[in-house]
């Protein structure tokens, strides 16, 4: 029987790879009238599922079709910032995602795939880019300088 606490990381996630991350930000909040940010600034986020009430309109009353979910706060935001965090490894990304899903009582068996998808999304943009979500589309709002 395998140890559920053991994280197997794909070869692409070797040490030394610069990991770009999606993090919550209040930058560009207000660009859209229905922006919101209930996350902790800088916390890692993932893309939650959209409810049936949001399709086909990302501006529906729920907000899930336009938001990202904080891994620690489990709160939502409509804006994320691409960051590179020194010393943060792909294995750390997988573990943070796994831990968050388990804290929420959700199935974490797909965590490697979700981490890979987020990693693939983030590496398409330069650090400092603010992104927004419109259902299944993720787009840049505009580059800003990376903090710190």
C-alpha positions, 0 to 999 in steps of 0.5 A: 500500500502506498503512503498517501503523504508521499508525493511523487513528482514528475521528472519535469519538476526537477530541482533547480527549475524556476517555478512561477506561481499564481498568487492572490493580489489586489493589483488592478482590483476595480478594473471590472465593476464586479472584482473582489479580493477576499484572499491574503495578498500573495497566497498561492491560489488555484482555479476552482470549479464553476457552478451551473449558475455561472454558465455561460456568463462569468459575471453571474451572481456567484462569482465562481466563474471569474475567481481563483481560490486561495490555498490557505484562506480558501477565499476567492479573488478575481485577480492573481499575480504571477510570481517567482518565489526563490527556493520554492520547488515544484514539490512544494507546489504539489504539497501546498495544493494537496494540503489545501484540498485535504483541509477542505475535505476534497479529493487530492488524488489528482493533485499532480495533474492540477499542479502541472496545469497551474505550473504550465499556465503560470510559465506562459506569462512573465513574473509580474503579470496580473491575470483574470479568469472568465470561466475557462479563459485566463487572460493577462490584465497587464504587466506590473513589477514583481514586488520585493 
